[in-house]
Amino acid sequence: MSVLPDTKDLTDEQSATLEKAALLIINARREAGEMLRRAEIQRFDDDFFGSRCRKCGNCREFVGNDDVCRRSACRHNASQHAT
């Protein structure tokens, strides 16, 4: 599991870059999962390439394509999900 750096010392530009990079990771995982589903691989767990939230731990997958998870119980940044 990757370790999220302390983001309080990041500049606004660095924070924005971190969120963009996190969304790239999340989208790559989604694409990889779709590839495996299309290949009809048996016993494939949908959470295999998941992006569980490290902050709340309850959200199994990042929802949306914005900087913040759209799940009402989560609403954490993409970087919190890109583990």
C-alpha positions as CSV (number, residue, x, y, z in Angstrom):
1,M,0.0,0.0,0.0
2,S,1.3,3.4,-0.9
3,V,1.7,6.1,1.7
4,L,0.1,9.5,1.1
5,P,2.6,12.3,1.8
6,D,1.7,15.0,4.2
7,T,-0.3,17.3,1.9
8,K,-0.5,20.3,4.2
9,D,2.9,21.5,2.9
10,L,2.0,21.3,-0.8
11,T,1.4,24.4,-2.8
12,D,-2.0,24.8,-4.6
13,E,-0.3,23.8,-7.9
14,Q,1.2,20.7,-6.3
15,S,-2.1,19.7,-4.7
16,A,-3.9,20.1,-8.1
17,T,-1.2,17.9,-9.7
18,L,-1.6,15.3,-7.0
19,E,-5.3,15.1,-7.6
20,K,-4.9,14.9,-11.4
21,A,-2.4,12.1,-11.0
22,A,-4.7,10.2,-8.6
23,L,-7.5,10.4,-11.1
24,L,-5.2,9.0,-13.8
25,I,-4.5,6.0,-11.5
26,I,-8.2,5.5,-10.7
27,N,-9.2,5.6,-14.3
28,A,-6.4,3.2,-15.3
29,R,-7.7,0.8,-12.6
30,R,-11.2,1.1,-14.0
31,E,-10.0,0.4,-17.5
32,A,-8.0,-2.6,-16.3
33,G,-11.0,-4.0,-14.5
34,E,-13.2,-3.6,-17.6
35,M,-10.6,-5.4,-19.7
36,L,-10.7,-8.4,-17.3
37,R,-14.5,-8.4,-17.3
38,R,-14.7,-8.3,-21.1
39,A,-12.3,-11.3,-21.1
40,E,-14.8,-13.1,-18.9
41,I,-12.1,-14.1,-16.4
42,Q,-13.8,-16.3,-13.8
43,R,-13.8,-15.5,-10.1
44,F,-12.7,-11.9,-10.8
45,D,-13.3,-9.8,-7.8
46,D,-14.6,-6.3,-8.8
47,D,-12.5,-4.8,-6.0
48,F,-9.3,-6.4,-7.4
49,F,-8.2,-3.0,-8.8
50,G,-10.3,-1.1,-6.4
51,S,-9.7,2.3,-5.0
52,R,-10.9,2.1,-1.4
53,C,-10.8,5.4,0.6
54,R,-7.9,5.5,3.0
55,K,-9.5,8.4,5.0
56,C,-12.9,6.9,5.8
57,G,-12.3,3.2,4.9
58,N,-15.9,2.7,4.2
59,C,-16.0,3.7,0.6
60,R,-14.8,0.7,-1.5
61,E,-14.6,2.6,-4.8
62,F,-14.0,6.2,-5.9
63,V,-17.2,7.4,-7.6
64,G,-17.1,10.1,-10.3
65,N,-14.4,11.8,-12.4
66,D,-13.9,14.9,-10.3
67,D,-11.4,15.7,-7.6
68,V,-13.8,14.5,-4.9
69,C,-15.7,11.2,-4.5
70,R,-19.3,11.7,-5.2
71,R,-20.4,9.1,-2.7
72,S,-22.3,11.1,0.0
73,A,-20.8,9.1,2.9
74,C,-17.3,9.8,1.6
75,R,-16.6,13.0,-0.3
76,H,-12.8,12.6,0.0
77,N,-10.2,13.6,-2.5
78,A,-9.2,11.3,-5.4
79,S,-5.7,11.1,-3.8
80,Q,-7.3,9.5,-0.7
81,H,-8.5,6.7,-3.0
82,A,-5.5,6.2,-5.2
83,T,-3.7,3.6,-3.0
